[in-house]
Amino acid sequence: MSGCFQSLTGALGFAAIRSYPATAAKHNVGALDVLVQLFSGEAWMPPRTI
């Protein structure tokens, strides 16, 4: 983990936040786009798989 986290809680928080745009990128959706949607109250969700 970059950033020299001094607590496990901080590292876990970073990982949770970082996973959202990383998942979007895997679905060819821009990280900035999903973050703008998230903070506008319309969170992007990956498509469901059956």
C-alpha distance matrix in Angstrom:
0.0 3.7 6.5 7.0 7.6 10.9 11.5 10.8 12.7 10.5 7.3 10.0 11.6 8.9 8.7 12.5 13.1 11.2 13.1 16.4 16.6 15.1 17.9 20.4 19.7 20.5 23.7 24.5 24.2 22.7 19.6 21.6 24.6 22.9 21.4 24.9 26.5 24.2 25.1 28.7 29.0 29.1 25.9 25.4 25.3 25.0 28.4 29.5 30.0 33.1
3.7 0.0 3.8 5.7 7.6 11.1 12.7 13.0 14.4 11.4 9.2 12.3 12.9 9.7 10.6 14.2 13.8 11.8 14.5 17.3 16.9 15.8 19.1 21.0 20.0 21.4 24.6 24.8 24.2 22.2 19.1 20.6 23.9 22.7 20.9 24.1 26.2 24.1 24.6 28.2 29.0 29.2 26.3 26.0 26.4 26.3 29.8 31.3 32.1 35.3
6.5 3.8 0.0 3.8 5.7 9.0 11.2 12.5 13.4 10.0 9.0 12.5 12.4 9.6 11.7 14.9 14.1 12.9 16.1 18.5 18.2 17.9 21.1 22.7 22.1 23.9 26.7 26.8 25.8 23.5 20.1 21.1 24.4 23.3 21.0 23.9 26.2 24.0 23.9 27.6 28.5 29.3 26.6 26.8 27.5 27.9 31.6 33.1 34.3 37.5
7.0 5.7 3.8 0.0 3.8 6.2 9.0 10.8 12.5 9.7 8.8 12.6 13.3 11.3 13.2 16.4 16.3 15.5 18.3 21.0 21.2 20.6 23.6 25.6 25.1 26.5 29.5 29.9 29.0 26.9 23.5 24.6 27.9 26.5 24.2 27.2 29.3 26.8 26.8 30.6 31.1 32.0 29.2 29.5 30.0 30.3 33.9 35.1 36.1 39.2
7.6 7.6 5.7 3.8 0.0 3.8 5.6 7.4 8.8 6.1 5.8 9.6 10.3 9.1 11.2 14.0 14.3 14.3 16.9 19.4 20.2 20.0 22.6 24.7 24.7 26.1 28.9 29.6 28.5 26.7 23.1 24.2 27.2 25.4 23.0 26.1 27.8 25.0 25.0 28.8 29.0 30.1 27.2 27.9 28.1 28.8 32.4 33.4 34.5 37.4
10.9 11.1 9.0 6.2 3.8 0.0 3.8 7.0 8.6 7.1 8.0 11.2 12.1 11.9 14.1 16.4 17.1 17.5 19.9 22.4 23.6 23.4 25.8 28.0 28.2 29.5 32.2 33.1 31.9 30.1 26.5 27.5 30.4 28.5 25.9 28.9 30.5 27.5 27.3 31.1 31.1 32.4 29.7 30.6 30.8 31.7 35.2 35.9 37.1 39.9
11.5 12.7 11.2 9.0 5.6 3.8 0.0 3.8 5.3 5.3 6.5 8.7 10.0 10.9 12.6 14.5 15.8 16.7 18.6 21.1 22.8 22.6 24.6 26.9 27.6 28.6 31.2 32.5 31.2 29.8 26.2 27.3 29.9 27.6 25.2 28.3 29.5 26.3 26.3 30.0 29.6 30.9 28.1 29.1 29.0 29.9 33.3 33.7 34.9 37.5
10.8 13.0 12.5 10.8 7.4 7.0 3.8 0.0 3.8 5.4 5.1 6.1 8.5 9.9 10.5 12.2 14.3 15.2 16.4 19.1 21.2 20.7 22.3 25.0 25.8 26.4 28.9 30.6 29.5 28.5 25.0 26.6 28.9 26.3 24.3 27.7 28.5 25.2 25.7 29.3 28.6 29.5 26.4 27.2 26.7 27.4 30.7 30.8 31.8 34.2
12.7 14.4 13.4 12.5 8.8 8.6 5.3 3.8 0.0 3.8 5.5 5.2 6.1 8.6 9.9 10.6 12.3 14.2 15.5 17.5 19.9 20.0 21.3 23.7 25.0 25.9 28.0 29.7 28.2 27.2 23.6 24.9 27.0 24.2 22.0 25.2 25.9 22.4 22.7 26.3 25.4 26.6 23.7 24.9 24.6 25.8 29.1 29.3 30.7 33.2
10.5 11.4 10.0 9.7 6.1 7.1 5.3 5.4 3.8 0.0 3.8 5.5 5.1 6.2 8.7 10.0 10.7 12.1 14.3 16.3 18.0 18.3 20.2 22.3 23.3 24.6 26.8 28.0 26.5 25.0 21.3 22.4 24.8 22.4 20.0 23.1 24.2 21.0 21.0 24.8 24.4 25.6 22.9 24.0 24.1 25.3 28.9 29.6 31.0 33.9
7.3 9.2 9.0 8.8 5.8 8.0 6.5 5.1 5.5 3.8 0.0 3.8 5.4 5.1 6.2 8.7 10.0 10.5 12.2 14.9 16.6 16.2 18.1 20.6 21.2 22.1 24.7 26.1 24.9 23.7 20.2 21.8 24.2 21.9 19.9 23.3 24.4 21.3 22.0 25.7 25.3 26.0 22.9 23.4 23.2 23.8 27.3 28.0 29.1 31.9
10.0 12.3 12.5 12.6 9.6 11.2 8.7 6.1 5.2 5.5 3.8 0.0 3.8 5.4 5.1 6.2 8.7 9.8 10.6 13.1 15.5 15.2 16.4 19.1 20.3 20.9 23.1 24.9 23.8 23.0 19.6 21.4 23.4 20.6 18.9 22.4 22.9 19.7 20.7 24.2 23.4 23.9 20.7 21.2 20.6 21.3 24.7 25.0 26.2 28.9
11.6 12.9 12.4 13.3 10.3 12.1 10.0 8.5 6.1 5.1 5.4 3.8 0.0 3.8 5.4 5.2 6.2 8.5 10.0 11.6 13.9 14.5 15.9 17.9 19.4 20.5 22.4 23.9 22.2 21.2 17.6 18.9 20.9 18.1 16.0 19.3 20.0 16.6 17.3 20.9 20.2 21.1 18.1 19.1 19.1 20.3 23.9 24.6 26.3 29.1
8.9 9.7 9.6 11.3 9.1 11.9 10.9 9.9 8.6 6.2 5.1 5.4 3.8 0.0 3.8 5.5 5.3 6.0 8.5 10.5 11.9 12.2 14.4 16.3 17.1 18.6 20.8 21.9 20.4 18.9 15.3 16.7 19.2 16.8 14.8 18.2 19.4 16.5 17.2 20.9 20.8 21.3 18.3 18.8 19.1 19.9 23.6 24.8 26.3 29.4
8.7 10.6 11.7 13.2 11.2 14.1 12.6 10.5 9.9 8.7 6.2 5.1 5.4 3.8 0.0 3.8 5.5 5.1 6.0 9.0 10.9 10.2 11.9 14.5 15.3 16.1 18.6 20.1 19.1 18.3 15.0 17.2 19.2 16.6 15.4 19.1 19.7 17.0 18.4 21.9 21.4 21.4 18.0 17.9 17.5 17.8 21.3 22.2 23.3 26.4
12.5 14.2 14.9 16.4 14.0 16.4 14.5 12.2 10.6 10.0 8.7 6.2 5.2 5.5 3.8 0.0 3.8 5.6 5.4 7.1 10.0 10.2 10.9 13.3 15.0 15.8 17.5 19.4 18.0 17.5 14.3 16.3 17.8 14.7 13.6 17.2 17.3 14.2 15.9 19.2 18.3 18.3 14.8 15.1 14.6 15.4 18.9 19.7 21.2 24.2
13.1 13.8 14.1 16.3 14.3 17.1 15.8 14.3 12.3 10.7 10.0 8.7 6.2 5.3 5.5 3.8 0.0 3.8 5.5 5.8 7.8 9.3 10.6 12.0 13.7 15.3 16.8 18.1 16.1 15.0 11.5 13.1 14.8 12.0 10.3 13.9 14.5 11.6 12.9 16.4 16.1 16.3 13.1 13.6 14.0 15.2 19.0 20.4 22.4 25.6
11.2 11.8 12.9 15.5 14.3 17.5 16.7 15.2 14.2 12.1 10.5 9.8 8.5 6.0 5.1 5.6 3.8 0.0 3.8 5.5 6.1 6.4 8.8 10.4 11.1 12.8 15.0 15.9 14.5 13.3 9.9 12.1 14.3 12.0 10.8 14.6 15.5 13.4 15.0 18.2 18.4 18.0 14.8 14.3 14.6 15.0 18.7 20.4 22.0 25.4
13.1 14.5 16.1 18.3 16.9 19.9 18.6 16.4 15.5 14.3 12.2 10.6 10.0 8.5 6.0 5.4 5.5 3.8 0.0 3.8 5.8 4.9 6.0 8.6 9.8 10.5 12.6 14.3 13.3 13.2 10.4 13.3 14.6 11.9 11.8 15.6 15.7 13.6 16.0 18.9 18.4 17.5 13.9 12.8 12.3 12.1 15.7 17.0 18.3 21.7
16.4 17.3 18.5 21.0 19.4 22.4 21.1 19.1 17.5 16.3 14.9 13.1 11.6 10.5 9.0 7.1 5.8 5.5 3.8 0.0 3.8 5.4 5.3 6.4 8.8 10.2 11.2 12.8 11.0 10.9 8.2 10.8 11.5 8.3 8.6 12.3 11.9 10.0 12.7 15.3 14.9 13.7 10.1 9.1 9.1 9.7 13.5 15.3 17.3 20.8
16.6 16.9 18.2 21.2 20.2 23.6 22.8 21.2 19.9 18.0 16.6 15.5 13.9 11.9 10.9 10.0 7.8 6.1 5.8 3.8 0.0 3.8 5.4 4.9 6.1 8.7 9.8 10.4 8.5 7.6 4.7 7.8 9.0 6.9 7.4 10.9 11.4 10.5 12.9 15.3 15.8 14.4 11.3 9.7 10.6 10.8 14.4 16.9 18.8 22.5
15.1 15.8 17.9 20.6 20.0 23.4 22.6 20.7 20.0 18.3 16.2 15.2 14.5 12.2 10.2 10.2 9.3 6.4 4.9 5.4 3.8 0.0 3.8 5.4 5.1 6.5 9.0 9.9 9.5 9.3 7.3 10.9 12.1 10.3 11.2 14.6 15.0 14.1 16.7 19.1 19.3 17.7 14.4 12.3 12.2 11.2 14.6 16.7 17.8 21.5
17.9 19.1 21.1 23.6 22.6 25.8 24.6 22.3 21.3 20.2 18.1 16.4 15.9 14.4 11.9 10.9 10.6 8.8 6.0 5.3 5.4 3.8 0.0 3.8 5.4 5.2 6.7 9.0 8.7 9.9 8.8 12.4 12.5 10.1 11.9 15.1 14.5 13.7 16.9 18.8 18.4 16.3 12.8 10.3 9.2 7.7 10.9 12.9 14.1 17.7
20.4 21.0 22.7 25.6 24.7 28.0 26.9 25.0 23.7 22.3 20.6 19.1 17.9 16.3 14.5 13.3 12.0 10.4 8.6 6.4 4.9 5.4 3.8 0.0 3.8 5.4 5.1 6.5 5.1 6.6 6.3 9.7 9.2 7.2 9.8 12.5 11.8 11.8 15.1 16.5 16.6 14.1 11.1 8.1 8.2 7.1 10.3 13.2 14.9 18.6
19.7 20.0 22.1 25.1 24.7 28.2 27.6 25.8 25.0 23.3 21.2 20.3 19.4 17.1 15.3 15.0 13.7 11.1 9.8 8.8 6.1 5.1 5.4 3.8 0.0 3.8 5.2 4.9 5.2 5.9 6.3 10.0 10.2 9.5 11.7 14.3 14.4 14.8 17.6 19.1 19.7 17.4 14.6 11.7 11.9 10.3 13.0 15.9 16.9 20.7
20.5 21.4 23.9 26.5 26.1 29.5 28.6 26.4 25.9 24.6 22.1 20.9 20.5 18.6 16.1 15.8 15.3 12.8 10.5 10.2 8.7 6.5 5.2 5.4 3.8 0.0 3.8 5.5 7.4 9.4 10.0 13.7 13.5 12.3 14.8 17.5 17.0 17.2 20.4 21.8 21.9 19.3 16.3 13.0 12.1 9.5 11.5 13.9 14.3 17.9
23.7 24.6 26.7 29.5 28.9 32.2 31.2 28.9 28.0 26.8 24.7 23.1 22.4 20.8 18.6 17.5 16.8 15.0 12.6 11.2 9.8 9.0 6.7 5.1 5.2 3.8 0.0 3.8 5.5 8.8 10.3 13.5 12.3 11.2 14.4 16.5 15.4 16.1 19.5 20.3 20.3 17.3 14.6 11.0 10.2 7.4 8.8 11.8 12.6 16.2
24.5 24.8 26.8 29.9 29.6 33.1 32.5 30.6 29.7 28.0 26.1 24.9 23.9 21.9 20.1 19.4 18.1 15.9 14.3 12.8 10.4 9.9 9.0 6.5 4.9 5.5 3.8 0.0 3.8 6.5 9.2 11.9 10.9 11.0 14.1 15.7 15.3 16.6 19.6 20.2 20.9 18.0 15.8 12.4 12.6 10.5 11.9 15.2 16.2 19.7
24.2 24.2 25.8 29.0 28.5 31.9 31.2 29.5 28.2 26.5 24.9 23.8 22.2 20.4 19.1 18.0 16.1 14.5 13.3 11.0 8.5 9.5 8.7 5.1 5.2 7.4 5.5 3.8 0.0 3.8 6.5 8.8 7.2 7.3 10.6 12.0 11.5 13.1 15.9 16.5 17.3 14.5 12.6 9.4 10.6 9.6 11.6 15.2 17.0 20.6
22.7 22.2 23.5 26.9 26.7 30.1 29.8 28.5 27.2 25.0 23.7 23.0 21.2 18.9 18.3 17.5 15.0 13.3 13.2 10.9 7.6 9.3 9.9 6.6 5.9 9.4 8.8 6.5 3.8 0.0 3.8 5.5 5.1 6.5 8.7 10.0 10.8 12.4 14.6 15.5 17.0 14.9 13.2 10.7 12.7 12.5 15.0 18.5 20.4 24.1
19.6 19.1 20.1 23.5 23.1 26.5 26.2 25.0 23.6 21.3 20.2 19.6 17.6 15.3 15.0 14.3 11.5 9.9 10.4 8.2 4.7 7.3 8.8 6.3 6.3 10.0 10.3 9.2 6.5 3.8 0.0 3.8 5.4 5.4 6.3 8.7 10.0 10.5 12.5 14.2 15.7 14.2 12.0 10.4 12.4 12.7 15.9 19.1 21.1 24.8
21.6 20.6 21.1 24.6 24.2 27.5 27.3 26.6 24.9 22.4 21.8 21.4 18.9 16.7 17.2 16.3 13.1 12.1 13.3 10.8 7.8 10.9 12.4 9.7 10.0 13.7 13.5 11.9 8.8 5.5 3.8 0.0 3.8 5.5 5.1 6.1 8.6 9.7 10.7 12.2 14.4 13.5 12.2 11.4 14.2 15.2 18.3 21.6 24.0 27.7
24.6 23.9 24.4 27.9 27.2 30.4 29.9 28.9 27.0 24.8 24.2 23.4 20.9 19.2 19.2 17.8 14.8 14.3 14.6 11.5 9.0 12.1 12.5 9.2 10.2 13.5 12.3 10.9 7.2 5.1 5.4 3.8 0.0 3.8 5.5 5.2 6.3 8.6 10.2 10.6 12.6 11.0 10.2 9.0 12.2 13.4 16.0 19.5 22.1 25.7
22.9 22.7 23.3 26.5 25.4 28.5 27.6 26.3 24.2 22.4 21.9 20.6 18.1 16.8 16.6 14.7 12.0 12.0 11.9 8.3 6.9 10.3 10.1 7.2 9.5 12.3 11.2 11.0 7.3 6.5 5.4 5.5 3.8 0.0 3.8 5.4 5.0 6.0 8.7 9.7 10.7 8.8 7.0 5.8 8.9 10.6 13.7 16.8 19.6 23.2
21.4 20.9 21.0 24.2 23.0 25.9 25.2 24.3 22.0 20.0 19.9 18.9 16.0 14.8 15.4 13.6 10.3 10.8 11.8 8.6 7.4 11.2 11.9 9.8 11.7 14.8 14.4 14.1 10.6 8.7 6.3 5.1 5.5 3.8 0.0 3.8 5.4 4.9 6.2 8.4 10.0 9.6 8.0 8.4 11.5 13.6 16.9 19.7 22.6 26.1
24.9 24.1 23.9 27.2 26.1 28.9 28.3 27.7 25.2 23.1 23.3 22.4 19.3 18.2 19.1 17.2 13.9 14.6 15.6 12.3 10.9 14.6 15.1 12.5 14.3 17.5 16.5 15.7 12.0 10.0 8.7 6.1 5.2 5.4 3.8 0.0 3.8 5.4 5.4 6.1 8.8 8.7 8.7 9.6 13.2 15.6 18.5 21.5 24.6 28.0
26.5 26.2 26.2 29.3 27.8 30.5 29.5 28.5 25.9 24.2 24.4 22.9 20.0 19.4 19.7 17.3 14.5 15.5 15.7 11.9 11.4 15.0 14.5 11.8 14.4 17.0 15.4 15.3 11.5 10.8 10.0 8.6 6.3 5.0 5.4 3.8 0.0 3.8 5.6 5.0 6.4 5.1 5.5 6.6 10.4 13.2 15.7 18.6 21.9 25.2
24.2 24.1 24.0 26.8 25.0 27.5 26.3 25.2 22.4 21.0 21.3 19.7 16.6 16.5 17.0 14.2 11.6 13.4 13.6 10.0 10.5 14.1 13.7 11.8 14.8 17.2 16.1 16.6 13.1 12.4 10.5 9.7 8.6 6.0 4.9 5.4 3.8 0.0 3.8 5.4 5.4 5.4 4.2 6.7 9.8 13.0 16.0 18.3 21.6 24.9
25.1 24.6 23.9 26.8 25.0 27.3 26.3 25.7 22.7 21.0 22.0 20.7 17.3 17.2 18.4 15.9 12.9 15.0 16.0 12.7 12.9 16.7 16.9 15.1 17.6 20.4 19.5 19.6 15.9 14.6 12.5 10.7 10.2 8.7 6.2 5.4 5.6 3.8 0.0 3.8 5.4 7.4 7.7 10.4 13.6 16.8 19.7 22.1 25.4 28.6
28.7 28.2 27.6 30.6 28.8 31.1 30.0 29.3 26.3 24.8 25.7 24.2 20.9 20.9 21.9 19.2 16.4 18.2 18.9 15.3 15.3 19.1 18.8 16.5 19.1 21.8 20.3 20.2 16.5 15.5 14.2 12.2 10.6 9.7 8.4 6.1 5.0 5.4 3.8 0.0 3.8 5.7 7.9 10.6 14.0 17.3 19.7 22.2 25.7 28.8
29.0 29.0 28.5 31.1 29.0 31.1 29.6 28.6 25.4 24.4 25.3 23.4 20.2 20.8 21.4 18.3 16.1 18.4 18.4 14.9 15.8 19.3 18.4 16.6 19.7 21.9 20.3 20.9 17.3 17.0 15.7 14.4 12.6 10.7 10.0 8.8 6.4 5.4 5.4 3.8 0.0 3.8 6.1 9.6 12.3 16.0 18.2 20.2 23.8 26.6
29.1 29.2 29.3 32.0 30.1 32.4 30.9 29.5 26.6 25.6 26.0 23.9 21.1 21.3 21.4 18.3 16.3 18.0 17.5 13.7 14.4 17.7 16.3 14.1 17.4 19.3 17.3 18.0 14.5 14.9 14.2 13.5 11.0 8.8 9.6 8.7 5.1 5.4 7.4 5.7 3.8 0.0 3.8 6.5 9.4 12.9 14.8 17.0 20.6 23.5
25.9 26.3 26.6 29.2 27.2 29.7 28.1 26.4 23.7 22.9 22.9 20.7 18.1 18.3 18.0 14.8 13.1 14.8 13.9 10.1 11.3 14.4 12.8 11.1 14.6 16.3 14.6 15.8 12.6 13.2 12.0 12.2 10.2 7.0 8.0 8.7 5.5 4.2 7.7 7.9 6.1 3.8 0.0 3.8 6.4 9.9 12.5 14.6 18.1 21.1
25.4 26.0 26.8 29.5 27.9 30.6 29.1 27.2 24.9 24.0 23.4 21.2 19.1 18.8 17.9 15.1 13.6 14.3 12.8 9.1 9.7 12.3 10.3 8.1 11.7 13.0 11.0 12.4 9.4 10.7 10.4 11.4 9.0 5.8 8.4 9.6 6.6 6.7 10.4 10.6 9.6 6.5 3.8 0.0 3.8 6.7 9.3 12.0 15.3 18.6
25.3 26.4 27.5 30.0 28.1 30.8 29.0 26.7 24.6 24.1 23.2 20.6 19.1 19.1 17.5 14.6 14.0 14.6 12.3 9.1 10.6 12.2 9.2 8.2 11.9 12.1 10.2 12.6 10.6 12.7 12.4 14.2 12.2 8.9 11.5 13.2 10.4 9.8 13.6 14.0 12.3 9.4 6.4 3.8 0.0 3.8 6.4 8.5 11.8 15.1
25.0 26.3 27.9 30.3 28.8 31.7 29.9 27.4 25.8 25.3 23.8 21.3 20.3 19.9 17.8 15.4 15.2 15.0 12.1 9.7 10.8 11.2 7.7 7.1 10.3 9.5 7.4 10.5 9.6 12.5 12.7 15.2 13.4 10.6 13.6 15.6 13.2 13.0 16.8 17.3 16.0 12.9 9.9 6.7 3.8 0.0 3.8 6.4 9.0 12.6
28.4 29.8 31.6 33.9 32.4 35.2 33.3 30.7 29.1 28.9 27.3 24.7 23.9 23.6 21.3 18.9 19.0 18.7 15.7 13.5 14.4 14.6 10.9 10.3 13.0 11.5 8.8 11.9 11.6 15.0 15.9 18.3 16.0 13.7 16.9 18.5 15.7 16.0 19.7 19.7 18.2 14.8 12.5 9.3 6.4 3.8 0.0 3.8 6.5 9.8
29.5 31.3 33.1 35.1 33.4 35.9 33.7 30.8 29.3 29.6 28.0 25.0 24.6 24.8 22.2 19.7 20.4 20.4 17.0 15.3 16.9 16.7 12.9 13.2 15.9 13.9 11.8 15.2 15.2 18.5 19.1 21.6 19.5 16.8 19.7 21.5 18.6 18.3 22.1 22.2 20.2 17.0 14.6 12.0 8.5 6.4 3.8 0.0 3.8 6.6
30.0 32.1 34.3 36.1 34.5 37.1 34.9 31.8 30.7 31.0 29.1 26.2 26.3 26.3 23.3 21.2 22.4 22.0 18.3 17.3 18.8 17.8 14.1 14.9 16.9 14.3 12.6 16.2 17.0 20.4 21.1 24.0 22.1 19.6 22.6 24.6 21.9 21.6 25.4 25.7 23.8 20.6 18.1 15.3 11.8 9.0 6.5 3.8 0.0 3.8
33.1 35.3 37.5 39.2 37.4 39.9 37.5 34.2 33.2 33.9 31.9 28.9 29.1 29.4 26.4 24.2 25.6 25.4 21.7 20.8 22.5 21.5 17.7 18.6 20.7 17.9 16.2 19.7 20.6 24.1 24.8 27.7 25.7 23.2 26.1 28.0 25.2 24.9 28.6 28.8 26.6 23.5 21.1 18.6 15.1 12.6 9.8 6.6 3.8 0.0
